[in-house]
Amino acid sequence: MPQIIVCDHSSFNLLNEIYIKLRDENELIIVSDEMGKSKPATLFFLSKFGCLMEQIKFFNMTTEDNIINDLDILLTANPTLLLKHYDNTKVIKFKTQYNKEVKSDYTIKSLSEFESKLNEIKSC
């Protein structure tokens, strides 16, 4: 599953709107952990909901740190990724029922909050 958690057409519409608005000045990438047949499943999921994002990177236990450390900002709901500390990557927690106990410097409860949180981080 992608690290940006979306589950219906309206969420993907919002994700696509964010992508279109920010793509000229930001490099937006979906990152996903590679387990079993997760690559085709993720690609099918993204295509089914009409995701417009151009870049998708998959990582495994060996490549995870390299991929994540190459990002400036990571938006994730994944508790494992939230618990790690990365050298140059700021992490935004997408708050869910299964990660509510994990502390994070930055948190959003809805994808609609992402752009303002991104601007907040960039201004620091």
Number of C-alpha atoms within 10 A of each C-alpha: 18 21 17 19 18 18 10 9 13 11 16 19 16 14 20 16 13 17 19 12 12 13 13 9 7 9 13 18 16 17 21 20 18 16 12 8 8 15 18 10 12 18 14 12 15 18 11 10 16 13 16 15 17 11 10 15 13 17 16 12 9 8 11 16 16 11 14 20 16 13 16 14 17 22 23 23 24 19 18 10 18 20 13 10 12 17 11 12 14 19 24 21 25 25 21 15 7 10 16 14 10 14 12 15 8 16 19 18 11 13 17 13 12 18 13 11 15 14 10 11 14 10 7 5
